[in-house]
Amino acid sequence: MRRLPLRQAAAVRRRIVGALAAGVLCTGGLAALPASAAAAEPPAGPAPAAADDGLALTPPMGFNNWNSTHCRADFDAKMVEGIADIFVDKGLKDAGYEYVNLDDCWALPERDADGKLVPDPARFPDGIEAVADYVHAKGLKLGIYTSAGTKTCSDIGFPGALGHEYSDAQQFADWGVDYLKYDNCNNQGVDAKQRYTTMRDALRATGRPIVYSICEWGSNKPWEWAGDLGQLWRTTGDISDSWGSMLSLMKQNLPLAPYAGPGRWNDPDMLEVGNGGMTPTEYRTHFSMWSVMAAPLLIGTDLRTASDETYEILSNHDVIAVDQDPLGKQGSVVSSEGGRWVVSKEMKDGSRAVALFNETGSAQRIATTARDVGLPEADAYTARDLWQHKNYNSAGTLAATVPAHGTVLLRVAADPKWGSYPPAAELGLGEDLFSEPGATSKVSARFTNLGRNAARDVSVSLNAPSGWKVSAAGPTRARSVPGGKAFATPWKVTAPADAATGTYDLTLRADYRSARGTRVTTTVPVTAHVATAPPAGTSALGDLPWLGSTNGWGPVERNTSNGESEAGDGNPLTVGGTVYATGLGVHADSSVDFYTARSCEKVTAQVGVDDEKGTAGTVTFEIWADGKKAASTGVLTNADAAQPLTADVTGAQSIRLVVTDGGDGVDSDHADWADARLSC
């Protein structure tokens, strides 16, 4: 008797398992599958009853190729198998990553004569089952993709599963697939719940445990009904590799905490960590906030070329433990005033993961208390910094000066052993440093002891790039700083006379000793902005240099609309049929910062949704001065004419123009700061 090759034998075994579940295996042997297997109809008899299937009891972790490769030619079996190797070799498997998932473009554009899906032979010459065998041999699992429509979402449009659910699900099971991402394109208007229920039933009918990821983009509030169908559901549109996109998706997902739990997860889309569109600080925020939200952690960067820093972020065991906590609670917002967010996640051991997240473009002090994040009263608490991997004691205040777009992530517990750890300290300038070339600025560094016992032999230093001058204007050392007390040092900082406009990195450092003699060093990055004051009189903001900007889609455009994703692809600024010659074209969520040197008085603009997106788009406009909201609109839609907006910014060192979505997501939220002017 001829022995089957290993991969073919494995496929046959999987087919037998599927046949058992479908009721086609007779006592005398394997019954022939019907020729009409490609039909959409379910097998005879009722679908299995809804039950706790034990799948995805913690948020799925793994890899998906889409964000890094899309449909590029190098998305193939060799790449997928290489990712499985990297999972093992780089320790990602040990960190908890399990699924290696194929996205769109794995199939041929047409089904075969029997209506079956056909893997692209150029990409997968040995078929999907061969890749599954390779991945399984590494102790990992394989995922696949299709759409709840007649075609998938790529421009080519590969075969979707609408009308072929049972046949396609059985193929996936036969191949050894462990995870299905089910997208939402070309759905022909069929009711969403119906479409996703049919595939749920088809997957169950195979008898194979397959994690079901409902990629419905949040269009029909799947968090309200998808818990009975799949293990995770998209709550948002697609992510892109930008701060504005990531921030927008985070804000859409945070309010949905009550719907998450073991086996039922809110999914704000895959990770962009390492793809190059954000800074390392922003990527740490991305990873921190996805973990606090108990979101699936699906790596979206090409691990074959990922940097050591990317691996350091993705393999942070302390942060991953927050995401994978078996209690399954999604973090809830404690406060968010002025872009200073506190988000708390209850953990199974009674501790809290606490994210101090700074949405804004300048350093911010963010503070809360152990009581406010849900912990019981205690003499003191242990707070572990999950990026520093160090433990401290706290008397109850949890605070940090958080850099722009940064996140301090703590795990805090009422702990009788708090005395084993040095006191926590808050260190910062409290605000960013602004300087004109050659000018001297005065700032004050503040060391605050947040612990229960004293910090001893405290010393503070401020380090700047070559060419800068830094001098202390007061004492830099203190013999002892008791718990709850602060020690301040004034500094004079002079930028080089030839310093170019831009941002510069300084480092504030504190060294101290605990009561038990433990030496502690803590550092805080400080951003110094070198800029020139705007000219006297009234200037068009579209013509002035800005300190920095973020945008939800593409770059901020000067004197044109947002357009599409590339720089310079905008159109004339047009709101309600009126065309404006100057201004800023943005896309929610967006912010643009300008230096005003405490010499300006007023910002004016005509604001509204640009006409380029037809009848779509809802936004709000805000003007901030030195971190305080100075003016805002209500929700504006494409049906509204441009609205005048004026803010008094007298004495402000910097201003920020902000656009947020109107509460319904950011799709088509093209917004214009038309005729925006600054009076100084």
VOGU-3710 file (C-alpha; in Angstrom, 3 decimals, decimal comma):
1> mrrlplrqaa> 0,000/0,000/0,000  1,470/3,390/-1,057  2,074/5,743/1,888  0,760/9,263/1,517  3,257/12,133/1,775  3,214/13,717/5,236  1,418/16,905/4,138  -1,149/15,006/2,091  -1,793/12,622/4,969  -2,318/15,523/7,324
11> avrrrivgal> -4,815/17,044/4,921  -6,723/13,755/4,751  -6,835/13,561/8,541  -8,275/17,076/8,687  -10,847/16,148/6,046  -11,932/13,153/8,118  -12,373/15,392/11,170  -14,486/17,769/9,086  -16,507/14,897/7,701  -17,190/13,590/11,198
21> aagvlctggl> -18,531/16,971/12,208  -20,664/17,275/9,093  -22,134/13,802/9,570  -20,819/12,255/6,319  -18,514/9,619/7,838  -20,170/6,218/7,838  -19,183/3,218/9,960  -17,926/1,484/6,860  -15,496/4,230/5,787  -15,263/7,738/4,390
31> aalpasaaaa> -18,359/8,618/2,414  -17,873/10,408/-0,901  -18,426/14,128/-0,609  -21,253/15,353/-2,832  -20,359/16,973/-6,152  -22,343/20,038/-5,117  -20,015/20,771/-2,171  -19,524/24,325/-3,408  -23,161/25,225/-2,796  -24,031/27,644/-0,008
41> eppagpapaa> -26,651/25,430/1,649  -25,787/24,007/5,083  -25,708/20,254/5,664  -28,944/18,639/6,781  -29,936/19,194/10,378  -29,680/22,247/12,634  -26,429/24,122/13,130  -24,698/23,462/16,438  -26,177/25,467/19,275  -24,359/28,563/20,451
51> addglaltpp> -22,012/27,639/23,274  -18,869/28,743/25,012  -16,419/27,229/22,559  -13,335/28,155/24,573  -11,798/30,085/21,668  -9,819/33,313/22,148  -10,315/33,520/25,903  -7,623/36,191/25,750  -7,189/38,561/22,789  -5,595/36,809/19,779
61> mgfnnwnsth> -1,920/37,574/19,204  -0,088/37,021/15,968  0,866/38,467/12,593  -1,015/39,687/9,531  0,835/40,645/6,360  -1,537/43,328/5,023  -0,138/46,490/6,616  3,381/45,785/5,391  2,955/43,949/2,061  -0,598/44,388/0,756
71> cradfdakmv> -0,626/42,351/-2,479  3,092/42,598/-3,249  4,691/39,695/-5,030  6,752/38,764/-1,965  3,586/37,824/-0,073  3,937/34,094/-0,592  4,511/30,768/1,127  8,196/31,521/1,675  7,348/34,735/3,502  4,641/33,154/5,651
81> egiadifvdk> 6,855/30,246/6,637  9,677/32,699/7,333  7,425/34,614/9,722  6,741/31,373/11,590  10,503/30,820/11,872  10,968/34,361/13,199  8,233/33,859/15,797  10,287/31,011/17,229  13,790/32,420/16,710  13,064/35,918/18,048
91> glkdagyeyv> 11,063/34,813/21,075  7,706/36,124/19,838  6,121/32,695/20,261  7,321/32,597/23,865  5,896/36,104/24,339  2,433/34,804/23,346  2,174/35,414/19,592  0,411/32,444/18,039  -1,353/33,179/14,735  0,366/33,660/11,370
101> nlddcwalpe> -2,416/35,120/9,244  -2,743/35,520/5,479  -4,700/38,536/4,295  -6,167/39,281/0,845  -4,570/38,196/-2,480  -3,761/34,595/-1,579  -6,247/33,141/-4,118  -6,698/33,144/-7,870  -9,240/35,685/-9,182  -11,676/32,959/-10,201
111> rdadgklvpd> -13,015/29,794/-8,593  -12,456/26,427/-10,277  -15,082/24,511/-12,243  -16,485/23,062/-9,025  -16,825/26,483/-7,439  -13,882/25,961/-5,112  -11,300/28,538/-4,081  -7,892/28,066/-5,695  -4,693/29,228/-3,953  -2,490/31,267/-6,283
121> parfpdgiea> 0,074/28,703/-7,517  2,723/31,394/-7,969  2,429/32,455/-4,338  1,540/29,082/-2,799  2,791/26,364/-5,161  2,085/23,575/-2,667  -1,265/24,999/-1,559  -2,438/26,467/1,712  -2,442/23,121/3,515  1,322/22,839/3,039
131> vadyvhakgl> 1,832/26,224/4,674  -0,519/25,229/7,487  1,501/22,079/8,105  4,707/24,118/8,296  3,197/26,636/10,696  1,651/23,914/12,859  4,989/22,108/13,061  6,346/25,236/14,766  3,619/25,021/17,396  1,777/27,967/15,815
141> klgiytsagt> -1,557/28,458/14,047  -2,550/29,669/10,586  -5,147/32,293/9,700  -6,759/33,154/6,374  -8,890/35,911/4,868  -12,018/36,304/2,766  -14,950/38,708/2,542  -18,678/38,476/3,298  -19,340/39,568/-0,274  -19,033/38,421/-3,853
151> ktcsdigfpg> -15,473/39,800/-4,041  -12,781/40,645/-1,516  -11,540/44,172/-0,796  -8,409/44,359/-2,961  -8,548/46,273/-6,238  -8,317/42,980/-8,127  -11,287/41,573/-6,243  -10,704/37,917/-5,441  -13,636/35,545/-4,837  -15,632/36,379/-1,704
161> algheysdaq> -17,614/33,876/0,329  -21,131/35,285/-0,083  -23,179/32,361/-1,378  -20,268/29,949/-0,831  -20,008/30,016/2,963  -20,269/26,289/3,689  -18,005/25,222/0,858  -15,360/27,820/1,695  -15,481/27,112/5,417  -14,977/23,402/4,715
171> qfadwgvdyl> -12,009/24,162/2,465  -10,468/26,257/5,234  -11,000/23,462/7,729  -9,574/20,868/5,351  -6,477/23,009/4,884  -5,928/23,277/8,634  -6,893/26,924/9,051  -7,279/28,100/12,657  -8,450/31,722/12,208  -10,684/33,492/9,699
181> kydncnnqgv> -10,743/37,233/9,062  -14,089/37,901/7,357  -14,172/41,291/5,625  -17,061/43,487/4,462  -16,581/44,422/0,787  -19,000/43,793/-2,094  -21,678/42,517/0,285  -24,535/43,287/-2,158  -26,560/44,941/0,584  -27,266/41,693/2,403
191> dakqryttmr> -28,027/42,337/6,084  -24,777/42,334/8,052  -25,978/40,148/10,889  -27,342/37,631/8,381  -24,085/37,517/6,404  -21,924/37,009/9,452  -24,318/34,519/11,039  -24,208/32,298/7,963  -20,429/32,073/8,096  -20,568/31,442/11,845
201> dalratgrpi> -22,820/28,463/11,183  -20,612/27,267/8,324  -17,477/27,358/10,476  -19,192/25,451/13,258  -20,425/22,855/10,793  -16,828/21,941/9,913  -16,175/20,744/13,454  -12,802/22,488/13,458  -12,155/25,175/16,089  -11,588/28,320/13,996
211> vysicewgsn> -11,349/31,761/15,586  -13,806/34,031/13,782  -12,759/37,658/13,257  -15,667/39,796/12,048  -14,185/42,649/10,000  -17,348/44,706/9,572  -15,610/48,066/10,312  -18,082/48,949/13,080  -20,627/49,964/10,447  -23,580/48,240/12,136
221> kpwewagdlg> -22,419/48,365/15,768  -21,262/44,721/15,842  -20,341/45,030/19,520  -24,095/44,887/20,187  -24,683/41,564/18,386  -21,467/39,879/17,243  -20,659/38,319/20,623  -22,976/35,462/19,701  -21,214/34,949/16,373  -17,457/35,418/16,600
231> qlwrttgdis> -14,619/35,988/19,010  -13,651/39,490/17,844  -15,158/42,242/15,743  -13,758/45,356/14,173  -15,021/48,511/15,836  -13,406/50,911/13,357  -12,355/51,470/9,780  -8,882/50,485/8,629  -5,823/51,770/10,436  -3,004/53,555/8,632
241> dswgsmlslm> 0,552/54,124/9,784  0,041/57,616/11,202  -0,484/59,187/14,603  -3,808/60,706/13,543  -5,204/57,380/12,335  -4,088/55,453/15,396  -5,439/58,139/17,725  -8,804/58,245/15,977  -9,264/54,467/16,174  -8,269/54,454/19,829
251> kqnlplapya> -10,890/57,103/20,622  -13,587/55,143/18,793  -12,736/51,931/20,626  -12,280/53,204/24,194  -16,004/53,795/24,951  -16,859/50,182/24,052  -15,254/48,625/27,152  -18,532/47,137/28,487  -18,831/44,866/25,435  -15,447/43,129/25,776
261> gpgrwndpdm> -14,619/39,987/27,713  -13,132/36,504/27,342  -13,932/35,203/23,871  -15,498/38,514/22,744  -13,100/41,335/21,911  -13,364/44,820/20,481  -10,873/45,084/17,609  -9,590/48,559/16,590  -7,509/46,941/13,810  -3,980/45,636/13,526
271> levgnggmtp> -0,716/47,044/14,824  1,395/49,451/12,776  4,389/49,251/15,137  7,589/49,333/13,095  6,192/50,450/9,748  7,928/53,842/9,905  5,083/56,353/9,925  5,264/57,113/13,648  8,006/57,798/16,165  9,205/55,194/18,694
281> teyrthfsmw> 7,347/57,154/21,404  4,137/56,970/19,357  4,598/53,261/18,671  5,002/52,600/22,411  1,763/54,490/22,960  0,104/52,421/20,211  1,214/49,156/21,831  0,395/50,358/25,359  -3,110/51,540/24,531  -4,010/48,466/22,449
291> svmaapllig> -2,947/46,344/25,434  -4,916/48,421/27,949  -7,940/48,100/25,646  -7,536/44,291/25,596  -7,332/44,524/21,815  -6,014/41,751/19,567  -2,271/42,197/19,023  -1,655/41,361/15,368  1,766/42,495/14,183  1,527/44,431/10,931
301> tdlrtasdet> 5,189/45,086/10,149  7,520/42,984/8,008  9,410/41,085/10,684  12,094/40,096/8,180  13,416/43,670/8,241  12,177/44,895/11,649  14,573/46,856/13,861  15,723/45,821/17,316  13,624/48,677/18,708  10,512/47,260/17,008
311> yeilsnhdvi> 11,171/43,831/18,522  11,730/45,478/21,913  8,291/47,088/21,742  6,466/44,035/20,405  8,009/41,616/22,901  7,514/43,630/26,105  6,255/40,869/28,383  5,023/43,290/31,045  2,794/45,102/28,552  1,644/41,894/26,863
321> avdqdplgkq> 0,561/40,574/30,280  -1,816/43,543/30,522  -3,403/42,629/27,187  -3,551/38,912/27,988  -4,888/39,159/31,528  -7,409/36,309/31,959  -10,036/38,507/33,615  -10,587/39,944/30,141  -11,553/43,485/31,144  -11,035/46,298/28,638
331> gsvvsseggr> -9,621/49,459/30,168  -12,028/52,288/30,955  -11,434/56,028/30,726  -10,981/57,709/34,107  -10,339/61,200/32,695  -9,328/62,859/29,411  -9,374/66,611/30,008  -7,213/68,611/27,628  -5,828/65,533/25,905  -4,414/64,222/29,207
341> wvvskemkdg> -5,826/60,708/29,404  -6,001/58,303/32,320  -7,232/54,818/31,419  -7,513/52,045/34,019  -7,783/48,295/33,394  -8,829/45,929/36,166  -6,603/42,830/36,386  -7,442/39,380/37,702  -5,050/39,680/40,648  -6,813/42,857/41,830
351> sravalfnet> -4,164/45,246/40,512  -4,837/47,954/37,930  -2,982/48,713/34,721  -2,972/52,499/34,456  -2,128/54,367/31,256  -1,143/58,029/31,547  -1,456/59,010/27,898  -0,603/62,412/26,432  -2,537/63,103/23,256  -1,107/66,590/22,837
361> gsaqriatta> 1,949/67,850/20,978  3,761/69,115/24,104  4,813/67,610/27,433  1,982/67,385/29,960  1,703/66,535/33,637  -0,859/63,745/33,982  -1,981/62,637/37,420  -4,546/60,436/39,121  -4,851/58,498/42,359  -4,975/54,846/43,307
371> rdvglpeada> -8,510/55,396/44,550  -9,651/56,987/41,268  -8,421/54,002/39,240  -10,386/51,594/41,436  -7,906/50,382/44,052  -8,840/50,015/47,741  -7,475/52,281/50,459  -4,022/51,187/51,620  -1,009/52,550/53,484  0,934/52,516/50,221
381> ytardlwqhk> 0,995/50,882/46,808  3,482/49,179/44,541  3,635/50,740/41,081  5,567/48,933/38,359  6,610/50,991/35,343  5,993/48,561/32,465  8,449/50,202/30,066  11,210/50,743/32,628  10,521/47,310/34,201  11,064/48,782/37,687
391> nynsagtlaa> 8,994/48,738/40,882  8,365/51,778/43,102  6,206/52,600/46,105  3,517/55,252/45,986  1,515/56,892/48,747  -1,437/56,947/46,364  -0,664/59,599/43,764  0,145/58,305/40,277  1,684/61,045/38,170  4,250/61,748/35,485
401> tvpahgtvll> 5,322/64,459/33,098  4,547/62,616/29,876  6,238/63,658/26,618  4,204/64,619/23,575  2,273/61,609/22,210  3,758/59,455/24,964  2,322/57,003/27,472  3,523/56,013/30,924  2,092/52,576/31,658  1,930/51,410/35,271
411> rvaadpkwgs> 0,681/48,317/37,044  -0,443/49,343/40,505  -1,462/47,197/43,478  -2,222/47,639/47,161  0,821/45,770/48,446  1,990/45,280/52,047  5,530/44,800/50,664  5,668/48,342/49,288  8,580/49,161/51,579  10,819/46,833/49,555
421> yppaaelglg> 10,852/49,352/46,731  12,198/52,904/46,403  9,755/55,806/46,362  8,250/56,757/43,028  9,284/60,167/41,764  7,740/62,537/39,285  10,284/64,478/37,250  9,644/67,122/34,623  9,646/70,699/33,462  5,874/70,657/33,332
431> edlfsepgat> 5,914/72,109/29,821  7,958/72,095/26,647  10,849/74,504/26,243  10,578/77,238/23,594  13,539/79,301/22,421  14,476/81,580/19,579  17,958/81,150/18,041  20,582/82,610/20,374  18,029/83,478/23,038  18,031/82,341/26,666
441> skvsarftnl> 14,929/80,748/28,158  14,169/80,091/31,807  12,576/76,835/32,924  12,152/75,050/36,234  12,727/71,343/36,769  10,691/69,777/39,542  11,401/66,524/41,400  8,387/65,323/43,412  8,526/62,363/45,768  5,304/60,388/45,262
451> grnaardvsv> 6,343/57,638/47,679  5,538/56,899/51,307  9,156/57,262/52,514  11,921/59,796/51,840  14,123/60,071/48,765  17,696/60,737/49,871  20,727/62,369/48,209  18,667/63,755/45,337  20,515/65,347/42,426  19,037/66,765/39,217
461> slnapsgwkv> 20,755/67,527/35,902  19,651/68,824/32,502  21,597/67,752/29,417  21,327/69,438/26,015  22,799/68,841/22,541  26,221/70,107/21,589  26,269/73,878/21,099  23,551/74,569/23,640  24,312/76,273/26,942  22,656/75,005/30,119
471> saagptrars> 23,262/76,418/33,585  21,512/75,919/36,897  20,129/79,069/38,494  19,590/77,368/41,848  20,520/74,277/43,896  20,686/70,962/42,025  20,981/68,741/45,120  18,847/67,988/48,170  19,893/65,803/51,110  16,358/64,477/51,566
481> vpggkafatp> 12,955/64,978/49,948  10,173/63,553/52,178  7,199/61,731/50,709  4,747/64,133/49,121  7,280/66,959/48,915  9,015/68,514/45,906  12,432/69,920/45,048  12,723/72,509/42,235  15,740/73,695/40,267  15,585/76,715/37,929
491> wkvtapadaa> 17,606/76,497/34,706  18,764/78,869/32,002  18,898/77,331/28,519  20,410/79,103/25,511  19,970/77,782/21,978  22,862/78,239/19,498  22,629/81,442/17,476  22,647/79,371/14,282  20,111/76,778/15,494  17,714/75,816/12,741
501> tgtydltlra> 13,984/75,943/13,348  12,780/72,599/14,659  12,672/70,366/17,722  15,645/69,264/19,806  15,914/66,532/22,419  17,157/67,341/25,912  17,276/64,961/28,860  16,279/65,722/32,429  17,807/63,306/34,925  17,379/62,673/38,649
511> dyrsargtrv> 19,446/60,386/40,877  18,369/59,479/44,385  18,589/56,787/47,038  15,833/54,928/48,878  15,709/54,490/52,654  17,239/51,034/52,172  20,078/52,446/50,095  18,835/51,428/46,653  20,161/53,794/43,992  17,598/55,044/41,501
521> tttvpvtahv> 18,113/56,922/38,244  15,164/58,287/36,325  15,269/60,254/33,088  12,634/62,226/31,237  12,943/63,403/27,630  12,451/67,140/27,204  11,492/68,662/23,859  12,977/72,047/23,038  11,367/73,971/20,187  13,492/76,472/18,311
531> atappagtsa> 11,247/78,908/16,455  10,994/82,542/15,513  8,197/84,806/16,612  5,502/85,482/13,992  5,642/88,932/12,367  3,696/91,858/13,777  0,328/92,465/12,192  -2,009/89,863/10,693  -0,604/86,776/8,952  -2,216/83,909/7,055
541> lgdlpwlgst> -1,664/80,720/9,066  -1,390/78,780/5,824  1,855/80,664/5,161  3,435/80,490/8,641  5,771/77,697/9,787  4,279/75,335/12,320  5,900/73,510/15,223  4,315/70,201/14,341  1,188/68,593/12,946  -0,779/65,357/12,972
551> ngwgpvernt> -3,476/64,363/10,526  -5,952/61,504/10,260  -5,359/60,942/6,549  -2,372/62,165/4,580  -0,491/65,340/5,539  -1,877/68,723/6,535  -2,041/70,854/3,371  -1,251/74,571/3,047  -3,860/76,672/1,217  -5,579/73,617/-0,309
561> sngeseagdg> -7,953/70,947/0,925  -6,772/67,654/2,425  -7,248/65,782/-0,867  -6,065/62,196/-0,644  -3,122/60,523/1,098  -0,212/62,171/-0,731  1,307/65,601/-0,170  0,111/68,274/-2,598  -2,936/66,379/-3,886  -5,537/68,772/-2,433
571> npltvggtvy> -8,001/71,062/-4,196  -8,988/74,717/-3,639  -10,440/75,151/-0,135  -14,217/75,065/-0,687  -16,953/75,093/1,959  -20,622/75,364/1,004  -19,679/76,361/-2,524  -17,464/79,262/-1,383  -13,800/79,068/-2,402  -11,081/80,436/-0,104
581> atglgvhads> -7,565/81,354/-1,215  -5,724/80,618/2,036  -5,951/78,327/5,026  -5,208/74,761/6,081  -6,735/71,552/4,735  -6,856/68,752/7,325  -8,598/65,475/8,109  -9,933/64,507/11,541  -8,349/63,752/13,924  -5,919/66,592/13,321
591> svdfytarsc> -3,783/69,125/15,195  -1,449/71,886/14,004  0,783/73,773/16,471  2,192/77,291/16,024  4,671/79,302/18,106  3,171/82,641/19,156  5,944/83,894/21,492  3,457/85,497/23,928  3,102/88,310/21,375  -0,203/87,489/19,641
601> ekvtaqvgvd> -3,803/88,283/20,484  -6,299/86,645/18,149  -6,941/83,729/15,791  -9,773/83,937/13,257  -10,971/81,480/10,611  -13,923/80,366/8,519  -14,291/76,671/9,301  -16,258/73,790/7,823  -16,286/70,465/5,991  -14,712/70,714/2,557
611> dekgtagtvt> -16,982/70,069/-0,421  -14,602/67,558/-2,006  -16,274/64,581/-0,280  -19,811/65,355/-1,415  -22,390/64,958/1,335  -20,100/63,106/3,784  -18,186/64,318/6,810  -18,920/65,562/10,344  -16,309/67,444/12,397  -15,719/69,858/15,269
621> feiwadgkka> -13,100/72,635/15,377  -11,164/73,760/18,463  -8,499/76,400/19,164  -6,199/75,817/22,137  -3,778/78,278/23,764  -1,026/76,904/26,038  -2,988/73,709/26,656  -6,324/75,389/27,384  -9,307/75,431/25,044  -9,922/78,981/23,845
631> astgvltnad> -12,741/78,447/21,316  -14,709/75,665/19,650  -17,614/74,928/17,350  -20,366/72,407/17,675  -20,610/69,535/15,188  -20,466/70,758/11,602  -21,528/68,730/8,563  -21,117/69,087/4,815  -24,570/70,715/4,720  -23,334/73,665/6,801
641> aaqpltadvt> -21,855/76,837/5,359  -18,496/77,944/6,745  -18,755/79,153/10,343  -16,668/82,030/11,785  -14,432/80,996/14,686  -12,433/83,462/16,788  -10,201/82,850/19,815  -8,455/85,205/22,207  -4,885/83,859/22,552  -3,342/86,878/24,294
651> gaqsirlvvt> -0,092/85,987/26,038  0,029/82,378/24,801  3,398/80,867/24,008  1,873/78,445/21,504  -1,500/77,680/19,958  -3,007/74,503/18,572  -5,697/74,125/15,898  -7,611/70,890/16,492  -10,228/69,038/14,425  -12,051/66,020/15,860
661> dggdgvdsdh> -14,736/63,812/14,370  -18,367/64,587/15,045  -18,903/61,459/17,104  -19,573/59,107/14,189  -16,043/58,120/13,191  -13,636/59,892/10,841  -14,758/58,638/7,444  -14,620/61,522/4,902  -13,906/64,094/7,639  -12,090/66,589/5,362
671> adwadarlsc> -12,018/69,891/7,245  -10,905/73,395/6,271  -9,422/76,177/8,379  -10,313/78,609/5,612  -8,943/82,161/5,682  -7,211/81,283/8,996  -5,329/84,323/10,351  -3,159/85,179/13,341  -2,996/88,743/14,707  0,161/89,729/16,617
//
